[in-house]
Amino acid sequence: MDWIIYVLVRAMAGFFRLLPLFAAYPLAESIALLVYLLDRKHRRIGMINLAIAFPEKSPAWRKSVLRRSFLQIGDHAVELCRLGGISRSDIESRVCYEPGFGLENYREAKKQGKGVIFLTAHVGAWELLPLAHAVLGHPLSFIVRPLDNRFLDAWGSRLRNQYGNRSVSKFGSIRKLLKILQDREDIGILIDQNVQEKNGVFVSLFGKPACTTIAPAALALKTGAPVVAGFILPDRRKGRYRIRFYPPLQVSSSGDRERDIEENTARFVQFLEDVIRRYPHCWLWGHRRFRTQPDGSDPYLE
């Protein structure tokens, strides 16, 4: 069954690679809209998340944002299908660093003579971000969760690791990432996913406790590497994207490790919240971000 699924996914990816972009985007968005209408489970999760994040907004507004986020995932699927063999010229024609919020902030962080810790999230065409950054001359390593389908996992790794990137399994990753930073190389970490309580700390996201990975804060405190938030956002022109890097985030150190990890993680997540509030239609709302709660409750079961 894994092999059959793999073949079907590869066939679909090949089909979308052959389509011109002006035809691929409308088709993918039509499929995404159909999924939005039929997938009651993730539509419900998305509406719960939006109610937590934007309680002051109307249900109609939340539905509109959720629908747009599904369409954005459709556009992202097109980019995923076209990652195989993507050329530098294609990246340069469709992806740019945003002036004032681009390469200059990355270079400023690199002046410290250490590796850079990139904080990012499932915003926009997130899979395109590390590949585009590598094509433009700045490869990095990033944490991934291995897929259950070993054929898709191997194929995905080949796509991600083009142009010098390296994907690192989330299992036992801290020691590997520490070595990468010590070698003055860069790493990327997604911080918008729910983690189990044993692997994270509870910090506020949209006013609700969100169990969040401690990896970025722990690595920054251990190595002194600068922390830069980075995202790839859709441009007004379909199929064009802007890479936005913010100035290095403050990392506080009092000597109390547990307190420092919690405070810095809270600061990182607050920054992410501000970005999501500005671009709500670009975030992946269908993830059960608040599933792990301090009191053991599950907002998605209520």
Backbone bond lengths (Angstrom), bond angles and torsions (degrees), N, CA, C in turn:
res aa  C-N    CA-C-N  psi(-1)  N-CA   C-N-CA  omega(-1)  CA-C   N-CA-C  phi
1 M - - - 1.460 - - 1.536 111.27 -
2 D 1.347 117.02 -40.35 1.467 120.51 177.72 1.526 110.74 -60.06
3 W 1.335 115.22 -40.89 1.465 119.58 -179.83 1.516 110.73 -65.77
4 I 1.328 117.96 -41.53 1.462 122.00 179.72 1.530 110.23 -62.77
5 I 1.335 115.84 -45.18 1.467 119.99 178.69 1.526 110.45 -61.26
6 Y 1.326 115.76 -42.59 1.462 120.87 178.93 1.530 111.23 -59.88
7 V 1.324 116.78 -45.79 1.465 120.91 -179.77 1.525 110.52 -62.92
8 L 1.334 116.87 -42.29 1.457 120.52 -179.90 1.530 111.29 -64.11
9 V 1.337 116.42 -42.70 1.469 120.38 179.36 1.523 110.19 -64.49
10 R 1.348 116.75 -42.82 1.464 119.86 179.07 1.532 110.77 -63.53
11 A 1.331 116.28 -38.36 1.464 120.07 179.08 1.527 110.59 -64.88
12 M 1.336 116.61 -42.79 1.462 120.14 178.88 1.526 110.67 -64.84
13 A 1.341 116.13 -41.57 1.461 119.70 178.84 1.525 110.50 -63.02
14 G 1.329 116.47 -41.13 1.459 120.07 178.11 1.518 111.94 -62.97
15 F 1.332 116.27 -39.48 1.466 121.02 178.96 1.532 110.47 -61.74
16 F 1.346 116.73 -46.66 1.457 119.96 -178.54 1.528 112.02 -70.69
17 R 1.315 117.13 -25.95 1.468 119.25 175.90 1.526 111.16 -69.36
18 L 1.331 116.45 -31.80 1.462 120.55 -179.13 1.530 112.17 -78.09
19 L 1.333 116.32 -26.68 1.459 119.58 -179.29 1.527 111.03 -71.27
20 P 1.308 118.52 141.09 1.471 119.87 170.85 1.525 108.63 -66.20
21 L 1.331 116.27 151.62 1.460 120.23 -175.00 1.525 112.60 -58.72
22 F 1.343 117.24 -35.79 1.466 118.89 -177.40 1.536 111.72 -64.95
23 A 1.334 117.06 -20.03 1.463 120.64 177.02 1.524 111.40 -99.06
24 A 1.335 116.91 -31.14 1.464 121.01 -175.71 1.524 111.97 -67.04
25 Y 1.334 117.48 -43.86 1.461 119.62 -177.32 1.530 113.39 -63.43
26 P 1.323 120.10 -48.95 1.472 119.03 178.34 1.522 113.08 -60.67
27 L 1.340 117.22 -38.76 1.457 119.87 179.56 1.520 110.62 -65.27
28 A 1.339 117.06 -46.41 1.467 120.66 -179.45 1.526 110.92 -64.32
29 E 1.320 117.16 -38.32 1.466 120.02 178.89 1.528 111.09 -68.03
30 S 1.328 117.08 -33.80 1.472 120.01 176.71 1.520 110.44 -65.29
31 I 1.341 116.31 -41.17 1.466 120.26 177.16 1.526 109.78 -65.34
32 A 1.341 116.96 -42.01 1.464 120.80 179.66 1.521 110.92 -63.01
33 L 1.321 117.13 -38.69 1.468 120.60 178.12 1.518 110.67 -65.68
34 L 1.320 117.02 -38.70 1.461 120.58 177.05 1.529 110.24 -63.73
35 V 1.336 116.38 -42.47 1.466 120.18 177.06 1.531 110.03 -61.40
36 Y 1.328 116.37 -41.54 1.469 120.52 178.35 1.532 111.18 -58.17
37 L 1.313 116.19 -41.21 1.462 120.11 -177.74 1.525 112.33 -73.78
38 L 1.343 117.29 -32.30 1.456 120.85 -174.29 1.530 113.89 -94.92
39 D 1.325 117.26 -27.94 1.464 121.48 -174.15 1.535 109.78 -85.69
40 R 1.315 116.44 81.12 1.467 120.82 -177.09 1.521 111.78 -64.85
41 K 1.340 117.29 -34.16 1.457 121.06 -177.57 1.526 111.38 -60.40
42 H 1.335 116.98 -54.83 1.464 119.47 -176.49 1.524 111.85 -75.86
43 R 1.331 116.89 -24.86 1.456 118.77 173.67 1.532 110.03 -65.94
44 R 1.332 115.75 -39.86 1.466 120.06 178.03 1.527 110.80 -66.50
45 I 1.336 117.48 -43.90 1.467 121.01 178.66 1.524 110.00 -60.05
46 G 1.320 115.68 -44.20 1.454 119.92 -179.95 1.514 112.71 -61.64
47 M 1.323 117.15 -41.28 1.460 120.60 -179.96 1.533 111.12 -68.28
48 I 1.327 117.21 -35.49 1.469 119.80 176.14 1.528 109.94 -64.85
49 N 1.334 116.77 -45.62 1.463 120.33 178.81 1.523 111.68 -61.17
50 L 1.322 116.55 -42.13 1.457 120.20 -179.80 1.528 111.75 -67.52
51 A 1.327 116.89 -33.24 1.463 119.86 176.85 1.528 110.51 -67.86
52 I 1.340 116.68 -35.73 1.466 120.97 176.47 1.528 110.15 -67.49
53 A 1.334 116.09 -44.10 1.457 120.82 -174.85 1.527 113.01 -76.89
54 F 1.324 116.51 -36.27 1.463 120.72 -175.10 1.537 110.45 -131.60
55 P 1.337 117.08 66.39 1.481 118.95 -178.06 1.519 112.59 -64.87
56 E 1.339 117.02 -21.34 1.460 120.29 -177.63 1.533 112.44 -81.67
57 K 1.337 116.67 -12.30 1.454 120.12 -177.95 1.531 111.25 -88.11
58 S 1.332 115.58 157.90 1.457 120.93 -179.07 1.524 110.81 -77.98
59 P 1.345 117.72 156.26 1.468 120.10 174.99 1.536 112.52 -56.33
60 A 1.323 117.29 -34.68 1.466 120.53 179.51 1.527 110.79 -65.07
61 W 1.328 116.75 -40.25 1.470 120.49 178.31 1.524 110.11 -64.51
62 R 1.330 116.60 -43.04 1.471 120.38 -179.64 1.526 110.49 -63.63
63 K 1.320 117.01 -41.99 1.466 119.77 178.36 1.519 110.77 -61.83
64 S 1.325 116.63 -39.25 1.455 120.58 179.30 1.527 111.17 -63.52
65 V 1.340 116.96 -43.55 1.468 121.06 179.01 1.520 110.14 -64.57
66 L 1.329 116.53 -43.78 1.466 120.03 -179.12 1.525 110.68 -63.63
67 R 1.311 116.59 -41.93 1.474 120.32 178.61 1.528 110.06 -62.09
68 R 1.318 117.46 -43.41 1.463 121.01 179.11 1.527 111.29 -64.71
69 S 1.334 116.53 -34.27 1.467 119.04 179.33 1.529 110.54 -67.85
70 F 1.331 117.47 -35.64 1.472 120.37 175.42 1.531 110.17 -64.89
71 L 1.321 117.43 -41.19 1.451 120.73 178.29 1.532 110.46 -63.90
72 Q 1.335 115.64 -37.04 1.462 119.85 177.56 1.524 110.60 -64.03
73 I 1.333 116.82 -37.33 1.465 120.69 176.74 1.527 110.03 -65.19
74 G 1.328 116.83 -34.53 1.460 119.93 175.37 1.520 111.64 -61.19
75 D 1.331 116.57 -43.83 1.463 120.37 176.49 1.530 110.91 -63.41
76 H 1.332 115.42 -39.73 1.468 119.87 178.77 1.523 110.84 -63.37
77 A 1.329 116.99 -37.05 1.468 120.57 178.20 1.526 110.87 -60.44
78 V 1.327 116.61 -37.19 1.467 119.88 176.90 1.521 110.10 -61.40
79 E 1.326 116.26 -44.29 1.469 119.79 179.81 1.524 110.90 -64.04
80 L 1.333 116.83 -39.29 1.463 120.36 178.30 1.524 111.00 -61.53
81 C 1.319 115.68 -43.42 1.464 119.99 -178.31 1.524 112.31 -64.84
82 R 1.321 116.55 -23.62 1.461 120.35 -175.22 1.532 112.53 -102.54
83 L 1.346 117.49 8.43 1.463 119.83 -178.66 1.525 112.56 -68.74
84 G 1.332 116.59 -32.27 1.456 119.64 -177.79 1.530 111.60 -63.27
85 G 1.328 115.83 117.54 1.450 119.88 178.24 1.512 114.48 71.93
86 I 1.331 117.39 18.70 1.462 119.86 -179.72 1.531 109.24 -61.39
87 S 1.307 116.63 139.22 1.461 120.86 -173.55 1.524 111.75 -98.84
88 R 1.311 114.99 160.00 1.453 120.81 176.56 1.533 110.70 -61.69
89 S 1.327 116.65 -39.91 1.466 119.73 -178.84 1.528 111.38 -64.28
90 D 1.347 116.69 -36.86 1.464 120.20 178.25 1.524 110.21 -65.67
91 I 1.338 116.42 -44.08 1.463 120.29 178.30 1.526 110.21 -62.36
92 E 1.321 116.91 -46.78 1.469 120.27 -177.26 1.522 112.34 -64.16
93 S 1.331 117.04 -27.53 1.464 120.02 -179.14 1.530 112.33 -83.57
94 R 1.335 117.05 -19.15 1.460 118.88 -174.18 1.527 114.78 -121.40
95 V 1.331 118.18 -13.01 1.459 121.67 -177.86 1.520 109.19 -127.31
96 C 1.339 116.52 133.24 1.461 119.78 177.54 1.523 109.38 -137.53
97 Y 1.312 115.64 158.66 1.460 120.96 171.77 1.526 107.79 -82.50
98 E 1.305 116.11 133.15 1.461 120.05 -176.95 1.529 110.71 -72.31
99 P 1.330 118.36 124.04 1.466 120.18 179.35 1.527 111.66 -57.57
100 G 1.320 116.19 132.32 1.458 120.92 -178.81 1.510 113.44 86.13
101 F 1.330 117.49 -21.44 1.463 122.40 178.57 1.528 109.18 -137.37
102 G 1.315 116.56 43.62 1.450 118.48 -174.52 1.506 114.08 -132.08
103 L 1.313 114.63 -125.83 1.452 121.02 -171.37 1.519 112.20 -64.03
104 E 1.332 117.47 -29.27 1.465 119.49 -178.09 1.525 112.16 -63.30
105 N 1.324 117.74 -33.87 1.466 120.19 178.00 1.529 111.29 -71.48
106 Y 1.306 116.18 -36.17 1.467 119.98 175.14 1.530 110.38 -65.02
107 R 1.319 115.80 -45.53 1.465 119.34 -179.55 1.527 111.69 -63.98
108 E 1.319 116.35 -35.48 1.457 120.23 177.66 1.525 110.65 -62.60
109 A 1.322 116.48 -40.54 1.469 120.44 177.80 1.524 110.74 -66.99
110 K 1.329 117.39 -38.70 1.462 121.03 -178.88 1.526 112.23 -67.24
111 K 1.326 117.62 -21.83 1.460 120.51 178.75 1.527 112.49 -62.11
112 Q 1.315 116.84 -18.83 1.466 119.94 179.47 1.523 111.95 -72.49
113 G 1.331 116.40 -8.39 1.457 120.18 176.28 1.511 114.39 75.61
114 K 1.324 116.05 22.71 1.464 121.23 179.79 1.529 108.65 -129.38
115 G 1.317 115.50 173.15 1.450 118.44 172.01 1.515 110.03 -69.23
116 V 1.326 116.15 163.95 1.462 121.84 179.15 1.522 108.99 -112.24
117 I 1.334 115.79 136.68 1.464 121.91 174.48 1.523 107.46 -98.51
118 F 1.331 116.45 111.96 1.455 120.60 177.44 1.524 109.79 -89.44
119 L 1.323 115.63 128.40 1.462 121.21 170.62 1.515 107.69 -100.04
120 T 1.313 117.13 128.95 1.453 119.93 177.12 1.516 109.55 -145.35
121 A 1.316 116.92 -175.62 1.461 121.06 -175.19 1.521 108.68 -156.11
122 H 1.327 115.56 175.83 1.466 121.07 177.96 1.531 108.88 -77.80
123 V 1.310 113.97 69.77 1.460 122.67 -178.33 1.523 108.71 -121.52
124 G 1.333 116.46 131.22 1.458 119.86 178.85 1.522 111.62 62.68
125 A 1.327 116.41 -141.96 1.475 121.91 178.99 1.521 109.04 -92.93
126 W 1.342 116.01 69.17 1.467 120.81 -169.49 1.523 113.76 -60.66
127 E 1.318 118.45 -30.42 1.460 119.73 179.72 1.534 111.51 -71.73
128 L 1.320 116.47 -23.20 1.448 120.39 -179.81 1.525 111.63 -78.03
129 L 1.335 117.72 -24.09 1.464 121.72 -174.53 1.529 113.81 -58.15
130 P 1.347 119.57 -58.34 1.473 117.88 -177.85 1.522 113.01 -64.95
131 L 1.338 117.09 -33.23 1.459 119.35 179.98 1.522 110.86 -67.91
132 A 1.332 116.68 -44.53 1.466 120.16 179.47 1.524 110.39 -63.62
133 H 1.326 116.77 -42.30 1.471 120.92 179.69 1.528 110.33 -62.64
134 A 1.337 116.82 -37.01 1.468 120.88 178.94 1.529 110.99 -71.35
135 V 1.338 116.81 -42.95 1.461 120.70 178.87 1.529 110.06 -58.84
136 L 1.317 116.23 -35.91 1.455 121.25 -178.75 1.526 112.45 -84.78
137 G 1.347 115.96 10.16 1.459 119.77 169.41 1.504 117.46 108.17
138 H 1.369 117.93 11.07 1.460 119.00 -174.61 1.532 111.02 -135.55
139 P 1.327 118.03 73.21 1.470 120.37 -179.61 1.522 111.90 -66.84
140 L 1.314 116.44 157.56 1.451 121.91 -179.80 1.518 109.86 -151.22
141 S 1.320 115.51 170.89 1.463 122.46 174.75 1.527 107.74 -108.83
142 F 1.333 117.31 148.14 1.455 119.40 -178.66 1.527 109.98 -148.19
143 I 1.333 114.23 151.41 1.462 121.45 -178.60 1.525 109.92 -79.20
144 V 1.328 116.46 135.27 1.457 121.72 174.32 1.525 109.22 -134.62
145 R 1.314 115.43 152.83 1.458 120.41 172.58 1.519 107.37 -93.62
146 P 1.343 118.71 119.75 1.469 120.49 -179.93 1.526 110.88 -57.13
147 L 1.324 116.87 137.60 1.459 121.38 178.30 1.525 110.03 -74.22
148 D 1.329 115.67 149.30 1.461 120.05 178.98 1.527 111.26 -65.82
149 N 1.339 116.56 -31.34 1.463 121.67 177.56 1.527 108.02 -83.83
150 R 1.326 117.07 109.86 1.465 120.42 -173.48 1.517 112.84 -66.62
151 F 1.324 117.63 -27.77 1.463 120.23 178.27 1.536 110.51 -70.83
152 L 1.335 116.60 -45.56 1.454 120.41 176.81 1.519 111.08 -65.81
153 D 1.333 116.28 -36.07 1.462 120.11 179.97 1.527 110.97 -63.43
154 A 1.328 116.79 -45.03 1.471 120.68 179.86 1.528 110.73 -64.87
155 W 1.329 116.43 -41.58 1.461 120.41 179.04 1.528 110.32 -65.28
156 G 1.337 116.63 -44.73 1.462 120.40 178.88 1.516 112.22 -60.43
157 S 1.319 116.63 -38.87 1.467 120.22 178.84 1.523 110.88 -64.14
158 R 1.330 116.54 -40.67 1.472 119.53 178.51 1.526 110.73 -62.10
159 L 1.324 116.89 -40.76 1.457 120.05 179.81 1.526 111.07 -66.58
160 R 1.334 115.77 -45.41 1.464 120.12 -177.42 1.519 112.94 -67.32
161 N 1.323 116.44 -31.87 1.461 120.09 -172.26 1.524 113.87 -91.19
162 Q 1.326 115.73 13.31 1.456 118.43 174.90 1.527 110.48 -66.28
163 Y 1.293 115.97 151.61 1.464 122.92 173.31 1.533 113.26 61.34
164 G 1.330 116.44 29.77 1.454 119.67 171.17 1.502 116.84 96.15
165 N 1.341 118.50 -4.37 1.461 119.96 176.50 1.523 110.79 -69.62
166 R 1.339 115.41 158.38 1.463 120.74 176.60 1.519 109.16 -135.60
167 S 1.341 116.59 124.01 1.466 120.51 174.99 1.521 108.93 -90.50
168 V 1.325 115.50 135.99 1.460 122.64 -176.85 1.523 108.28 -118.36
169 S 1.332 117.66 125.16 1.455 120.91 178.82 1.527 110.35 -60.91
170 K 1.340 115.59 139.28 1.460 120.07 -178.88 1.522 112.44 -64.34
171 F 1.332 117.42 -20.34 1.454 120.98 -178.22 1.528 109.76 -80.64
172 G 1.314 115.90 116.37 1.456 120.78 -178.52 1.512 113.43 68.92
173 S 1.334 116.16 33.58 1.465 119.76 -171.65 1.526 114.01 -84.93
174 I 1.321 118.51 -24.13 1.462 120.70 -171.24 1.524 111.77 -58.74
175 R 1.315 117.36 -45.70 1.456 120.03 -178.43 1.532 111.03 -63.86
176 K 1.329 116.94 -39.55 1.465 120.33 179.01 1.527 110.87 -65.98
177 L 1.329 116.39 -42.80 1.456 119.89 -179.51 1.525 111.12 -66.76
178 L 1.313 116.93 -36.24 1.462 121.04 177.48 1.525 110.37 -61.00
179 K 1.333 116.67 -42.64 1.455 120.88 179.05 1.538 110.54 -65.36
180 I 1.320 117.19 -39.12 1.462 120.98 179.75 1.528 110.34 -63.17
181 L 1.329 116.58 -44.28 1.465 120.37 178.98 1.522 111.22 -65.67
182 Q 1.315 116.60 -38.63 1.464 119.84 178.63 1.528 111.47 -64.65
183 D 1.342 116.32 -25.34 1.466 121.02 175.71 1.532 111.64 -86.10
184 R 1.342 116.92 9.12 1.463 124.07 177.28 1.526 112.86 65.57
185 E 1.313 115.13 30.89 1.454 120.42 175.35 1.523 109.24 -105.72
186 D 1.338 117.17 169.33 1.461 122.71 -171.87 1.525 111.64 -100.98
187 I 1.329 114.88 151.73 1.462 120.66 175.97 1.530 109.17 -133.06
188 G 1.330 116.00 155.64 1.454 121.64 177.01 1.519 110.63 -126.76
189 I 1.334 116.65 138.09 1.462 121.55 -177.33 1.528 109.59 -135.99
190 L 1.326 116.60 128.57 1.463 122.37 172.70 1.524 108.68 -79.92
191 I 1.320 117.06 129.89 1.468 119.38 -175.95 1.527 112.72 -117.24
192 D 1.332 117.40 13.34 1.461 119.00 -174.46 1.524 113.17 -106.67
193 Q 1.326 118.18 14.94 1.458 120.61 -179.99 1.524 111.46 -105.16
194 N 1.314 114.88 147.63 1.466 120.24 175.39 1.523 110.07 -67.93
195 V 1.330 116.86 139.24 1.459 121.76 174.91 1.517 108.52 -126.76
196 Q 1.318 116.54 162.51 1.454 120.88 176.22 1.524 109.92 -69.72
197 E 1.326 115.18 153.66 1.464 120.49 -174.80 1.526 112.33 -57.10
198 K 1.327 117.87 -34.83 1.463 121.29 -178.52 1.527 112.42 -68.78
199 N 1.320 117.10 -17.87 1.461 121.07 -176.86 1.521 113.76 -107.45
200 G 1.337 117.68 3.26 1.457 118.77 -175.24 1.510 113.38 -150.85
201 V 1.323 114.58 -171.71 1.463 122.06 174.96 1.520 107.72 -129.62
202 F 1.325 115.46 155.10 1.459 120.30 177.92 1.525 109.56 -89.13
203 V 1.315 115.13 122.20 1.459 121.60 174.69 1.517 107.79 -131.99
204 S 1.304 115.86 165.19 1.464 120.24 -176.13 1.518 111.53 -81.93
205 L 1.326 116.37 129.50 1.456 123.77 171.32 1.518 106.94 -132.00
206 F 1.306 117.14 116.01 1.464 122.31 -175.20 1.528 110.90 56.15
207 G 1.336 116.35 34.25 1.451 121.04 175.85 1.517 114.90 79.77
208 K 1.326 118.42 6.28 1.461 122.11 -179.35 1.532 109.51 -125.00
209 P 1.342 117.80 142.35 1.468 119.76 178.95 1.527 111.26 -58.16
210 A 1.323 115.71 132.69 1.468 121.70 179.48 1.520 107.74 -132.62
211 C 1.325 116.56 118.03 1.457 120.52 -179.47 1.529 108.26 -73.94
212 T 1.331 115.69 120.99 1.466 121.89 -168.39 1.520 110.62 -128.92
213 T 1.329 116.12 143.69 1.454 121.20 178.56 1.526 111.92 -57.24
214 I 1.323 115.73 140.88 1.469 120.60 178.22 1.532 111.59 -92.62
215 A 1.329 117.82 -2.51 1.465 121.71 -172.01 1.529 113.64 -54.39
216 P 1.354 120.06 -50.59 1.465 118.33 -177.70 1.524 113.12 -59.79
217 A 1.328 116.61 -46.50 1.463 120.03 -178.64 1.527 111.01 -65.45
218 A 1.331 117.05 -43.75 1.465 120.40 -178.87 1.524 111.04 -62.87
219 L 1.329 117.56 -42.84 1.458 121.42 -179.48 1.523 111.46 -68.66
220 A 1.334 116.96 -39.83 1.463 120.21 179.27 1.526 110.89 -64.65
221 L 1.326 116.96 -41.44 1.464 120.54 179.69 1.526 111.45 -68.21
222 K 1.317 116.23 -35.05 1.464 120.99 -178.18 1.520 112.17 -73.84
223 T 1.331 117.83 -39.57 1.463 121.49 -171.37 1.523 114.15 -106.86
224 G 1.320 117.78 -19.71 1.451 120.38 -174.26 1.516 113.44 76.63
225 A 1.337 116.46 10.49 1.467 120.53 -179.85 1.530 110.03 -68.29
226 P 1.334 117.82 140.11 1.468 120.32 178.06 1.523 111.39 -68.72
227 V 1.319 115.51 150.94 1.461 122.45 -179.34 1.527 108.76 -111.72
228 V 1.326 116.20 122.70 1.465 121.92 -177.93 1.528 109.04 -122.91
229 A 1.323 116.45 126.93 1.473 120.56 175.37 1.517 108.55 -84.92
230 G 1.333 116.39 131.48 1.453 120.22 -178.52 1.520 112.12 -140.04
231 F 1.319 116.30 141.64 1.461 121.92 -179.37 1.522 109.26 -143.86
232 I 1.325 116.13 158.78 1.462 120.79 173.57 1.520 107.04 -117.53
233 L 1.317 116.13 118.10 1.458 122.36 -172.49 1.524 110.78 -113.11
234 P 1.323 117.08 144.36 1.465 119.78 178.98 1.519 111.47 -68.31
235 D 1.310 115.47 140.15 1.461 121.58 176.49 1.527 108.46 -84.84
236 R 1.299 116.71 172.37 1.463 120.28 177.72 1.521 111.23 -64.64
237 R 1.324 116.37 -29.72 1.465 120.71 178.28 1.525 109.12 -85.65
238 K 1.296 116.92 127.84 1.460 122.07 -178.09 1.531 109.95 -58.32
239 G 1.356 114.79 131.63 1.452 119.85 178.58 1.511 114.49 86.10
240 R 1.335 117.44 2.94 1.461 122.15 176.57 1.517 109.05 -110.75
241 Y 1.337 116.71 144.50 1.460 121.15 -175.72 1.525 110.84 -137.09
242 R 1.342 114.34 153.49 1.463 121.70 177.47 1.526 109.05 -119.61
243 I 1.331 116.55 125.90 1.457 120.44 173.57 1.517 107.86 -86.84
244 R 1.320 115.85 122.32 1.461 120.77 -179.58 1.527 109.44 -114.69
245 F 1.326 116.05 119.79 1.463 122.72 172.77 1.522 108.06 -113.54
246 Y 1.317 116.00 129.74 1.458 121.07 178.24 1.531 110.05 -90.77
247 P 1.328 117.78 160.32 1.468 119.64 175.58 1.528 110.12 -57.75
248 P 1.342 117.86 152.96 1.471 120.44 -178.91 1.522 112.21 -51.64
249 L 1.317 115.19 136.64 1.456 121.43 179.84 1.524 110.38 -80.03
250 Q 1.319 115.04 149.73 1.459 120.13 178.11 1.531 109.73 -69.06
251 V 1.327 115.95 136.01 1.461 122.44 174.40 1.522 107.01 -121.86
252 S 1.333 116.30 112.93 1.465 120.94 -177.04 1.521 110.23 -92.08
253 S 1.330 115.76 146.48 1.465 121.53 -179.84 1.520 109.39 -140.15
254 S 1.333 115.50 114.60 1.465 120.89 -179.54 1.517 112.54 -105.38
255 G 1.359 115.22 -9.88 1.461 119.36 -175.14 1.513 112.75 99.67
256 D 1.331 117.11 -16.89 1.461 122.23 175.71 1.538 106.94 -92.80
257 R 1.334 116.99 100.00 1.463 120.82 -170.36 1.528 112.78 -58.64
258 E 1.306 117.73 -48.69 1.463 120.25 -177.00 1.523 111.27 -62.80
259 R 1.314 115.51 -42.58 1.463 119.35 178.81 1.519 110.83 -65.82
260 D 1.322 117.01 -42.81 1.465 120.61 -179.51 1.523 111.69 -63.74
261 I 1.327 116.80 -41.16 1.463 120.03 178.84 1.522 110.51 -62.47
262 E 1.329 116.63 -44.13 1.463 119.74 -179.08 1.526 111.36 -66.10
263 E 1.337 117.75 -44.58 1.459 120.62 -177.68 1.531 111.78 -66.56
264 N 1.320 116.68 -41.99 1.466 118.83 -179.66 1.526 111.73 -70.48
265 T 1.342 116.45 -37.96 1.459 119.46 176.56 1.521 110.49 -62.78
266 A 1.328 116.31 -41.24 1.467 120.33 177.59 1.525 110.55 -61.43
267 R 1.318 117.26 -39.33 1.465 121.15 179.24 1.527 110.58 -66.00
268 F 1.327 116.18 -41.88 1.465 119.68 179.59 1.530 110.93 -63.29
269 V 1.327 115.90 -44.17 1.463 120.04 -177.16 1.527 110.92 -69.61
270 Q 1.327 117.38 -34.46 1.462 119.86 176.18 1.521 110.83 -62.97
271 F 1.330 116.00 -38.62 1.462 120.18 177.28 1.526 110.20 -63.27
272 L 1.336 116.24 -43.37 1.463 120.43 177.65 1.519 110.65 -61.20
273 E 1.316 117.02 -42.27 1.462 120.34 179.31 1.521 111.00 -58.09
274 D 1.319 116.68 -42.80 1.462 120.27 179.72 1.527 111.15 -60.64
275 V 1.340 116.76 -39.57 1.463 120.79 179.07 1.528 110.34 -66.70
276 I 1.328 116.66 -43.99 1.471 120.10 -179.53 1.522 110.40 -64.00
277 R 1.319 117.48 -39.46 1.468 120.12 178.44 1.530 110.72 -62.11
278 R 1.312 116.34 -32.91 1.457 119.58 -179.59 1.524 111.91 -78.46
279 Y 1.335 116.47 -33.07 1.469 121.10 -178.91 1.531 109.83 -128.30
280 P 1.337 118.07 63.15 1.475 119.50 -173.56 1.522 113.85 -63.41
281 H 1.320 118.09 -31.97 1.464 120.67 -177.49 1.526 112.51 -72.97
282 C 1.335 117.37 -9.36 1.460 120.67 -177.63 1.522 113.01 -95.22
283 W 1.332 118.85 -5.20 1.466 120.92 -175.91 1.520 110.89 -94.73
284 L 1.327 115.99 157.67 1.461 123.32 -179.63 1.531 109.09 -87.73
285 W 1.319 117.25 89.79 1.459 121.66 -173.97 1.520 113.34 -76.92
286 G 1.313 119.02 -15.01 1.461 121.42 -175.47 1.515 115.11 -79.73
287 H 1.340 118.34 2.63 1.462 121.98 179.32 1.534 109.97 -88.84
288 R 1.323 116.68 139.42 1.476 120.53 -179.70 1.535 109.73 -78.96
289 R 1.313 114.41 72.15 1.466 121.44 -173.18 1.523 112.70 -63.79
290 F 1.320 118.20 -30.29 1.467 121.34 -174.87 1.526 112.20 -106.76
291 R 1.318 116.31 23.90 1.462 120.00 -175.96 1.526 111.62 -63.06
292 T 1.330 118.21 -42.27 1.458 121.90 179.36 1.521 109.41 -87.18
293 Q 1.326 116.34 118.57 1.453 121.92 -178.71 1.530 110.95 -124.47
294 P 1.352 117.94 150.32 1.470 120.17 -178.17 1.515 113.70 -58.31
295 D 1.348 117.29 -32.99 1.467 120.50 -177.89 1.531 112.49 -92.67
296 G 1.337 117.44 5.47 1.461 120.40 178.05 1.507 115.31 83.70
297 S 1.338 116.88 -1.51 1.462 119.81 -179.91 1.524 110.50 -75.93
298 D 1.333 115.91 163.47 1.455 121.81 178.62 1.539 107.41 -131.56
299 P 1.323 117.95 108.10 1.471 119.36 -177.66 1.510 114.30 -62.41
300 Y 1.324 117.41 -15.44 1.453 120.54 -177.65 1.527 111.82 -89.18
301 L 1.330 116.43 -3.56 1.458 121.29 177.05 1.504 112.16 -105.41
302 E 1.310 116.63 -9.91 1.476 120.73 -176.11 1.522 111.00 -80.42
